Amino acid sequence: MINVKVRDNESFEKALKRFTKACEKSGLMAEIKKHQHYEKPSERRKRKENSARRKMRKIMLENQ
């Protein structure tokens, strides 16, 4: 759970901006986007395999 206390003489906009940054930093927004639509197990598996391939390709390019 993310808590943001409004400081003295702080505008609502600044407090809201701090809250959104805290949400992004904690990964909450990414988690919400991931669960917006149902993902079939086969789609999840393909996505993970593609991610692993990209990661390995990046590592191989850095080592060369």
PDB file of N, CA, C and O in Angstrom:
ATOM      1  N   MET A   1       0.844  -1.175   0.000  1.00  0.00           N
ATOM      2  CA  MET A   1       0.000   0.000   0.000  1.00  0.00           C
ATOM      3  C   MET A   1       0.888   1.236   0.000  1.00  0.00           C
ATOM      4  O   MET A   1       1.859   1.304   0.753  1.00  0.00           O
ATOM      5  N   ILE A   2       0.569   2.186  -0.818  1.00  0.00           N
ATOM      6  CA  ILE A   2       1.374   3.385  -0.965  1.00  0.00           C
ATOM      7  C   ILE A   2       0.721   4.524  -0.190  1.00  0.00           C
ATOM      8  O   ILE A   2      -0.459   4.824  -0.372  1.00  0.00           O
ATOM      9  N   ASN A   3       1.503   5.144   0.669  1.00  0.00           N
ATOM     10  CA  ASN A   3       1.019   6.279   1.449  1.00  0.00           C
ATOM     11  C   ASN A   3       1.815   7.523   1.091  1.00  0.00           C
ATOM     12  O   ASN A   3       3.043   7.488   1.016  1.00  0.00           O
ATOM     13  N   VAL A   4       1.107   8.619   0.871  1.00  0.00           N
ATOM     14  CA  VAL A   4       1.739   9.907   0.625  1.00  0.00           C
ATOM     15  C   VAL A   4       1.034  10.917   1.511  1.00  0.00           C
ATOM     16  O   VAL A   4      -0.164  11.160   1.367  1.00  0.00           O
ATOM     17  N   LYS A   5       1.782  11.496   2.419  1.00  0.00           N
ATOM     18  CA  LYS A   5       1.194  12.503   3.293  1.00  0.00           C
ATOM     19  C   LYS A   5       1.454  13.884   2.713  1.00  0.00           C
ATOM     20  O   LYS A   5       2.567  14.198   2.292  1.00  0.00           O
ATOM     21  N   VAL A   6       0.416  14.698   2.698  1.00  0.00           N
ATOM     22  CA  VAL A   6       0.530  16.050   2.172  1.00  0.00           C
ATOM     23  C   VAL A   6       1.275  16.894   3.191  1.00  0.00           C
ATOM     24  O   VAL A   6       0.883  16.988   4.354  1.00  0.00           O
ATOM     25  N   ARG A   7       2.347  17.499   2.736  1.00  0.00           N
ATOM     26  CA  ARG A   7       3.178  18.323   3.613  1.00  0.00           C
ATOM     27  C   ARG A   7       2.536  19.691   3.814  1.00  0.00           C
ATOM     28  O   ARG A   7       1.620  20.078   3.088  1.00  0.00           O
ATOM     29  N   ASP A   8       3.034  20.414   4.812  1.00  0.00           N
ATOM     30  CA  ASP A   8       2.548  21.772   5.047  1.00  0.00           C
ATOM     31  C   ASP A   8       2.885  22.644   3.839  1.00  0.00           C
ATOM     32  O   ASP A   8       3.979  22.560   3.281  1.00  0.00           O
ATOM     33  N   ASN A   9       1.938  23.471   3.452  1.00  0.00           N
ATOM     34  CA  ASN A   9       2.089  24.404   2.323  1.00  0.00           C
ATOM     35  C   ASN A   9       2.416  23.683   1.009  1.00  0.00           C
ATOM     36  O   ASN A   9       3.091  24.242   0.144  1.00  0.00           O
ATOM     37  N   GLU A  10       1.946  22.464   0.865  1.00  0.00           N
ATOM     38  CA  GLU A  10       2.157  21.737  -0.380  1.00  0.00           C
ATOM     39  C   GLU A  10       0.837  21.682  -1.140  1.00  0.00           C
ATOM     40  O   GLU A  10      -0.214  21.393  -0.568  1.00  0.00           O
ATOM     41  N   SER A  11       0.909  21.963  -2.434  1.00  0.00           N
ATOM     42  CA  SER A  11      -0.311  21.934  -3.234  1.00  0.00           C
ATOM     43  C   SER A  11      -0.742  20.488  -3.493  1.00  0.00           C
ATOM     44  O   SER A  11       0.057  19.556  -3.400  1.00  0.00           O
ATOM     45  N   PHE A  12      -2.003  20.333  -3.814  1.00  0.00           N
ATOM     46  CA  PHE A  12      -2.549  19.015  -4.104  1.00  0.00           C
ATOM     47  C   PHE A  12      -1.881  18.408  -5.332  1.00  0.00           C
ATOM     48  O   PHE A  12      -1.653  17.200  -5.386  1.00  0.00           O
ATOM     49  N   GLU A  13      -1.568  19.245  -6.315  1.00  0.00           N
ATOM     50  CA  GLU A  13      -0.954  18.764  -7.544  1.00  0.00           C
ATOM     51  C   GLU A  13       0.407  18.139  -7.274  1.00  0.00           C
ATOM     52  O   GLU A  13       0.747  17.101  -7.843  1.00  0.00           O
ATOM     53  N   LYS A  14       1.190  18.782  -6.396  1.00  0.00           N
ATOM     54  CA  LYS A  14       2.511  18.233  -6.074  1.00  0.00           C
ATOM     55  C   LYS A  14       2.388  16.908  -5.332  1.00  0.00           C
ATOM     56  O   LYS A  14       3.146  15.973  -5.592  1.00  0.00           O
ATOM     57  N   ALA A  15       1.442  16.827  -4.415  1.00  0.00           N
ATOM     58  CA  ALA A  15       1.230  15.590  -3.670  1.00  0.00           C
ATOM     59  C   ALA A  15       0.771  14.479  -4.613  1.00  0.00           C
ATOM     60  O   ALA A  15       1.202  13.333  -4.483  1.00  0.00           O
ATOM     61  N   LEU A  16      -0.099  14.818  -5.556  1.00  0.00           N
ATOM     62  CA  LEU A  16      -0.558  13.843  -6.538  1.00  0.00           C
ATOM     63  C   LEU A  16       0.597  13.366  -7.405  1.00  0.00           C
ATOM     64  O   LEU A  16       0.683  12.180  -7.723  1.00  0.00           O
ATOM     65  N   LYS A  17       1.482  14.273  -7.791  1.00  0.00           N
ATOM     66  CA  LYS A  17       2.637  13.916  -8.600  1.00  0.00           C
ATOM     67  C   LYS A  17       3.563  12.971  -7.827  1.00  0.00           C
ATOM     68  O   LYS A  17       4.086  12.013  -8.396  1.00  0.00           O
ATOM     69  N   ARG A  18       3.764  13.234  -6.544  1.00  0.00           N
ATOM     70  CA  ARG A  18       4.584  12.343  -5.718  1.00  0.00           C
ATOM     71  C   ARG A  18       3.932  10.967  -5.609  1.00  0.00           C
ATOM     72  O   ARG A  18       4.615   9.943  -5.634  1.00  0.00           O
ATOM     73  N   PHE A  19       2.606  10.954  -5.488  1.00  0.00           N
ATOM     74  CA  PHE A  19       1.883   9.684  -5.403  1.00  0.00           C
ATOM     75  C   PHE A  19       2.040   8.875  -6.679  1.00  0.00           C
ATOM     76  O   PHE A  19       2.309   7.675  -6.619  1.00  0.00           O
ATOM     77  N   THR A  20       1.875   9.511  -7.834  1.00  0.00           N
ATOM     78  CA  THR A  20       2.002   8.786  -9.102  1.00  0.00           C
ATOM     79  C   THR A  20       3.419   8.273  -9.288  1.00  0.00           C
ATOM     80  O   THR A  20       3.609   7.171  -9.803  1.00  0.00           O
ATOM     81  N   LYS A  21       4.419   9.046  -8.883  1.00  0.00           N
ATOM     82  CA  LYS A  21       5.801   8.573  -8.981  1.00  0.00           C
ATOM     83  C   LYS A  21       6.019   7.367  -8.083  1.00  0.00           C
ATOM     84  O   LYS A  21       6.692   6.413  -8.475  1.00  0.00           O
ATOM     85  N   ALA A  22       5.456   7.402  -6.887  1.00  0.00           N
ATOM     86  CA  ALA A  22       5.589   6.282  -5.961  1.00  0.00           C
ATOM     87  C   ALA A  22       4.911   5.037  -6.530  1.00  0.00           C
ATOM     88  O   ALA A  22       5.418   3.927  -6.369  1.00  0.00           O
ATOM     89  N   CYS A  23       3.768   5.215  -7.193  1.00  0.00           N
ATOM     90  CA  CYS A  23       3.069   4.084  -7.813  1.00  0.00           C
ATOM     91  C   CYS A  23       3.911   3.473  -8.929  1.00  0.00           C
ATOM     92  O   CYS A  23       4.017   2.251  -9.032  1.00  0.00           O
ATOM     93  N   GLU A  24       4.504   4.315  -9.755  1.00  0.00           N
ATOM     94  CA  GLU A  24       5.328   3.819 -10.848  1.00  0.00           C
ATOM     95  C   GLU A  24       6.563   3.109 -10.313  1.00  0.00           C
ATOM     96  O   GLU A  24       6.959   2.062 -10.825  1.00  0.00           O
ATOM     97  N   LYS A  25       7.162   3.681  -9.292  1.00  0.00           N
ATOM     98  CA  LYS A  25       8.379   3.108  -8.725  1.00  0.00           C
ATOM     99  C   LYS A  25       8.109   1.736  -8.106  1.00  0.00           C
ATOM    100  O   LYS A  25       8.954   0.844  -8.189  1.00  0.00           O
ATOM    101  N   SER A  26       6.963   1.565  -7.497  1.00  0.00           N
ATOM    102  CA  SER A  26       6.638   0.289  -6.859  1.00  0.00           C
ATOM    103  C   SER A  26       6.198  -0.765  -7.871  1.00  0.00           C
ATOM    104  O   SER A  26       6.116  -1.943  -7.525  1.00  0.00           O
ATOM    105  N   GLY A  27       5.914  -0.371  -9.112  1.00  0.00           N
ATOM    106  CA  GLY A  27       5.489  -1.325 -10.127  1.00  0.00           C
ATOM    107  C   GLY A  27       3.996  -1.569 -10.127  1.00  0.00           C
ATOM    108  O   GLY A  27       3.519  -2.488 -10.792  1.00  0.00           O
ATOM    109  N   LEU A  28       3.261  -0.771  -9.400  1.00  0.00           N
ATOM    110  CA  LEU A  28       1.821  -0.952  -9.303  1.00  0.00           C
ATOM    111  C   LEU A  28       1.136  -0.721 -10.649  1.00  0.00           C
ATOM    112  O   LEU A  28       0.234  -1.472 -11.021  1.00  0.00           O
ATOM    113  N   MET A  29       1.552   0.301 -11.373  1.00  0.00           N
ATOM    114  CA  MET A  29       0.908   0.611 -12.649  1.00  0.00           C
ATOM    115  C   MET A  29       1.155  -0.502 -13.667  1.00  0.00           C
ATOM    116  O   MET A  29       0.256  -0.856 -14.429  1.00  0.00           O
ATOM    117  N   ALA A  30       2.355  -1.047 -13.683  1.00  0.00           N
ATOM    118  CA  ALA A  30       2.657  -2.150 -14.601  1.00  0.00           C
ATOM    119  C   ALA A  30       1.815  -3.371 -14.260  1.00  0.00           C
ATOM    120  O   ALA A  30       1.335  -4.070 -15.152  1.00  0.00           O
ATOM    121  N   GLU A  31       1.637  -3.624 -12.978  1.00  0.00           N
ATOM    122  CA  GLU A  31       0.827  -4.764 -12.542  1.00  0.00           C
ATOM    123  C   GLU A  31      -0.629  -4.585 -12.949  1.00  0.00           C
ATOM    124  O   GLU A  31      -1.282  -5.544 -13.361  1.00  0.00           O
ATOM    125  N   ILE A  32      -1.137  -3.373 -12.838  1.00  0.00           N
ATOM    126  CA  ILE A  32      -2.523  -3.104 -13.238  1.00  0.00           C
ATOM    127  C   ILE A  32      -2.696  -3.307 -14.736  1.00  0.00           C
ATOM    128  O   ILE A  32      -3.671  -3.917 -15.174  1.00  0.00           O
ATOM    129  N   LYS A  33      -1.749  -2.797 -15.524  1.00  0.00           N
ATOM    130  CA  LYS A  33      -1.839  -2.959 -16.970  1.00  0.00           C
ATOM    131  C   LYS A  33      -1.770  -4.426 -17.369  1.00  0.00           C
ATOM    132  O   LYS A  33      -2.434  -4.857 -18.313  1.00  0.00           O
ATOM    133  N   LYS A  34      -0.961  -5.189 -16.640  1.00  0.00           N
ATOM    134  CA  LYS A  34      -0.804  -6.608 -16.963  1.00  0.00           C
ATOM    135  C   LYS A  34      -2.101  -7.367 -16.730  1.00  0.00           C
ATOM    136  O   LYS A  34      -2.378  -8.335 -17.438  1.00  0.00           O
ATOM    137  N   HIS A  35      -2.896  -6.954 -15.763  1.00  0.00           N
ATOM    138  CA  HIS A  35      -4.116  -7.673 -15.418  1.00  0.00           C
ATOM    139  C   HIS A  35      -5.383  -7.052 -16.008  1.00  0.00           C
ATOM    140  O   HIS A  35      -6.487  -7.452 -15.640  1.00  0.00           O
ATOM    141  N   GLN A  36      -5.247  -6.089 -16.909  1.00  0.00           N
ATOM    142  CA  GLN A  36      -6.436  -5.478 -17.497  1.00  0.00           C
ATOM    143  C   GLN A  36      -7.190  -6.451 -18.397  1.00  0.00           C
ATOM    144  O   GLN A  36      -8.421  -6.436 -18.436  1.00  0.00           O
ATOM    145  N   HIS A  37      -6.462  -7.290 -19.116  1.00  0.00           N
ATOM    146  CA  HIS A  37      -7.087  -8.244 -20.027  1.00  0.00           C
ATOM    147  C   HIS A  37      -6.593  -9.641 -19.695  1.00  0.00           C
ATOM    148  O   HIS A  37      -5.460  -9.823 -19.248  1.00  0.00           O
ATOM    149  N   TYR A  38      -7.443 -10.613 -19.917  1.00  0.00           N
ATOM    150  CA  TYR A  38      -7.048 -12.000 -19.672  1.00  0.00           C
ATOM    151  C   TYR A  38      -6.008 -12.415 -20.701  1.00  0.00           C
ATOM    152  O   TYR A  38      -6.143 -12.145 -21.894  1.00  0.00           O
ATOM    153  N   GLU A  39      -4.975 -13.072 -20.212  1.00  0.00           N
ATOM    154  CA  GLU A  39      -3.936 -13.566 -21.095  1.00  0.00           C
ATOM    155  C   GLU A  39      -3.927 -15.087 -21.021  1.00  0.00           C
ATOM    156  O   GLU A  39      -3.759 -15.667 -19.949  1.00  0.00           O
ATOM    157  N   LYS A  40      -4.107 -15.720 -22.168  1.00  0.00           N
ATOM    158  CA  LYS A  40      -4.114 -17.180 -22.199  1.00  0.00           C
ATOM    159  C   LYS A  40      -2.736 -17.707 -21.797  1.00  0.00           C
ATOM    160  O   LYS A  40      -1.726 -17.040 -22.021  1.00  0.00           O
ATOM    161  N   PRO A  41      -2.694 -18.887 -21.212  1.00  0.00           N
ATOM    162  CA  PRO A  41      -1.397 -19.448 -20.810  1.00  0.00           C
ATOM    163  C   PRO A  41      -0.403 -19.568 -21.959  1.00  0.00           C
ATOM    164  O   PRO A  41       0.797 -19.379 -21.761  1.00  0.00           O
ATOM    165  N   SER A  42      -0.891 -19.880 -23.155  1.00  0.00           N
ATOM    166  CA  SER A  42       0.015 -19.988 -24.302  1.00  0.00           C
ATOM    167  C   SER A  42       0.589 -18.609 -24.661  1.00  0.00           C
ATOM    168  O   SER A  42       1.760 -18.502 -25.026  1.00  0.00           O
ATOM    169  N   GLU A  43      -0.227 -17.562 -24.559  1.00  0.00           N
ATOM    170  CA  GLU A  43       0.256 -16.209 -24.839  1.00  0.00           C
ATOM    171  C   GLU A  43       1.281 -15.780 -23.807  1.00  0.00           C
ATOM    172  O   GLU A  43       2.280 -15.144 -24.142  1.00  0.00           O
ATOM    173  N   ARG A  44       1.032 -16.128 -22.544  1.00  0.00           N
ATOM    174  CA  ARG A  44       1.971 -15.793 -21.467  1.00  0.00           C
ATOM    175  C   ARG A  44       3.312 -16.495 -21.705  1.00  0.00           C
ATOM    176  O   ARG A  44       4.376 -15.904 -21.521  1.00  0.00           O
ATOM    177  N   ARG A  45       3.244 -17.754 -22.114  1.00  0.00           N
ATOM    178  CA  ARG A  45       4.456 -18.530 -22.376  1.00  0.00           C
ATOM    179  C   ARG A  45       5.239 -17.920 -23.539  1.00  0.00           C
ATOM    180  O   ARG A  45       6.462 -17.802 -23.465  1.00  0.00           O
ATOM    181  N   LYS A  46       4.545 -17.531 -24.614  1.00  0.00           N
ATOM    182  CA  LYS A  46       5.207 -16.914 -25.767  1.00  0.00           C
ATOM    183  C   LYS A  46       5.855 -15.596 -25.370  1.00  0.00           C
ATOM    184  O   LYS A  46       6.978 -15.300 -25.779  1.00  0.00           O
ATOM    185  N   ARG A  47       5.142 -14.805 -24.571  1.00  0.00           N
ATOM    186  CA  ARG A  47       5.686 -13.517 -24.147  1.00  0.00           C
ATOM    187  C   ARG A  47       6.952 -13.708 -23.322  1.00  0.00           C
ATOM    188  O   ARG A  47       7.926 -12.979 -23.506  1.00  0.00           O
ATOM    189  N   LYS A  48       6.947 -14.683 -22.414  1.00  0.00           N
ATOM    190  CA  LYS A  48       8.121 -14.942 -21.579  1.00  0.00           C
ATOM    191  C   LYS A  48       9.287 -15.461 -22.412  1.00  0.00           C
ATOM    192  O   LYS A  48      10.434 -15.079 -22.175  1.00  0.00           O
ATOM    193  N   GLU A  49       9.005 -16.331 -23.390  1.00  0.00           N
ATOM    194  CA  GLU A  49      10.056 -16.844 -24.258  1.00  0.00           C
ATOM    195  C   GLU A  49      10.677 -15.728 -25.084  1.00  0.00           C
ATOM    196  O   GLU A  49      11.899 -15.667 -25.228  1.00  0.00           O
ATOM    197  N   ASN A  50       9.842 -14.839 -25.630  1.00  0.00           N
ATOM    198  CA  ASN A  50      10.357 -13.714 -26.409  1.00  0.00           C
ATOM    199  C   ASN A  50      11.188 -12.784 -25.544  1.00  0.00           C
ATOM    200  O   ASN A  50      12.219 -12.271 -25.980  1.00  0.00           O
ATOM    201  N   SER A  51      10.739 -12.569 -24.319  1.00  0.00           N
ATOM    202  CA  SER A  51      11.492 -11.718 -23.401  1.00  0.00           C
ATOM    203  C   SER A  51      12.858 -12.325 -23.103  1.00  0.00           C
ATOM    204  O   SER A  51      13.864 -11.616 -23.074  1.00  0.00           O
ATOM    205  N   ALA A  52      12.892 -13.634 -22.883  1.00  0.00           N
ATOM    206  CA  ALA A  52      14.156 -14.316 -22.613  1.00  0.00           C
ATOM    207  C   ALA A  52      15.086 -14.236 -23.821  1.00  0.00           C
ATOM    208  O   ALA A  52      16.292 -14.047 -23.667  1.00  0.00           O
ATOM    209  N   ARG A  53      14.526 -14.379 -25.022  1.00  0.00           N
ATOM    210  CA  ARG A  53      15.346 -14.267 -26.241  1.00  0.00           C
ATOM    211  C   ARG A  53      15.953 -12.879 -26.363  1.00  0.00           C
ATOM    212  O   ARG A  53      17.140 -12.735 -26.656  1.00  0.00           O
ATOM    213  N   ARG A  54      15.121 -11.843 -26.134  1.00  0.00           N
ATOM    214  CA  ARG A  54      15.639 -10.468 -26.217  1.00  0.00           C
ATOM    215  C   ARG A  54      16.742 -10.240 -25.193  1.00  0.00           C
ATOM    216  O   ARG A  54      17.754  -9.602 -25.484  1.00  0.00           O
ATOM    217  N   LYS A  55      16.535 -10.768 -23.994  1.00  0.00           N
ATOM    218  CA  LYS A  55      17.521 -10.606 -22.928  1.00  0.00           C
ATOM    219  C   LYS A  55      18.842 -11.287 -23.301  1.00  0.00           C
ATOM    220  O   LYS A  55      19.913 -10.708 -23.119  1.00  0.00           O
ATOM    221  N   MET A  56      18.765 -12.506 -23.818  1.00  0.00           N
ATOM    222  CA  MET A  56      19.969 -13.232 -24.221  1.00  0.00           C
ATOM    223  C   MET A  56      20.674 -12.531 -25.378  1.00  0.00           C
ATOM    224  O   MET A  56      21.902 -12.441 -25.398  1.00  0.00           O
ATOM    225  N   ARG A  57      19.894 -12.032 -26.344  1.00  0.00           N
ATOM    226  CA  ARG A  57      20.474 -11.312 -27.475  1.00  0.00           C
ATOM    227  C   ARG A  57      21.203 -10.068 -26.995  1.00  0.00           C
ATOM    228  O   ARG A  57      22.283  -9.748 -27.492  1.00  0.00           O
ATOM    229  N   LYS A  58      20.621  -9.366 -26.033  1.00  0.00           N
ATOM    230  CA  LYS A  58      21.248  -8.165 -25.495  1.00  0.00           C
ATOM    231  C   LYS A  58      22.553  -8.519 -24.777  1.00  0.00           C
ATOM    232  O   LYS A  58      23.552  -7.815 -24.931  1.00  0.00           O
ATOM    233  N   ILE A  59      22.554  -9.594 -24.003  1.00  0.00           N
ATOM    234  CA  ILE A  59      23.752 -10.028 -23.306  1.00  0.00           C
ATOM    235  C   ILE A  59      24.841 -10.431 -24.299  1.00  0.00           C
ATOM    236  O   ILE A  59      26.012 -10.095 -24.118  1.00  0.00           O
ATOM    237  N   MET A  60      24.447 -11.151 -25.347  1.00  0.00           N
ATOM    238  CA  MET A  60      25.425 -11.580 -26.347  1.00  0.00           C
ATOM    239  C   MET A  60      26.032 -10.380 -27.080  1.00  0.00           C
ATOM    240  O   MET A  60      27.226 -10.376 -27.381  1.00  0.00           O
ATOM    241  N   LEU A  61      25.217  -9.370 -27.365  1.00  0.00           N
ATOM    242  CA  LEU A  61      25.739  -8.185 -28.052  1.00  0.00           C
ATOM    243  C   LEU A  61      26.679  -7.392 -27.152  1.00  0.00           C
ATOM    244  O   LEU A  61      27.657  -6.819 -27.633  1.00  0.00           O
ATOM    245  N   GLU A  62      26.397  -7.354 -25.867  1.00  0.00           N
ATOM    246  CA  GLU A  62      27.264  -6.640 -24.931  1.00  0.00           C
ATOM    247  C   GLU A  62      28.601  -7.349 -24.769  1.00  0.00           C
ATOM    248  O   GLU A  62      29.622  -6.697 -24.550  1.00  0.00           O
ATOM    249  N   ASN A  63      28.612  -8.672 -24.873  1.00  0.00           N
ATOM    250  CA  ASN A  63      29.850  -9.440 -24.699  1.00  0.00           C
ATOM    251  C   ASN A  63      30.752  -9.371 -25.921  1.00  0.00           C
ATOM    252  O   ASN A  63      31.952  -9.621 -25.808  1.00  0.00           O
ATOM    253  N   GLN A  64      30.212  -9.042 -27.071  1.00  0.00           N
ATOM    254  CA  GLN A  64      31.029  -9.010 -28.290  1.00  0.00           C
ATOM    255  C   GLN A  64      31.883  -7.793 -28.369  1.00  0.00           C
ATOM    256  O   GLN A  64      32.627  -7.622 -29.334  1.00  0.00           O
TER     257      GLN A  64
END
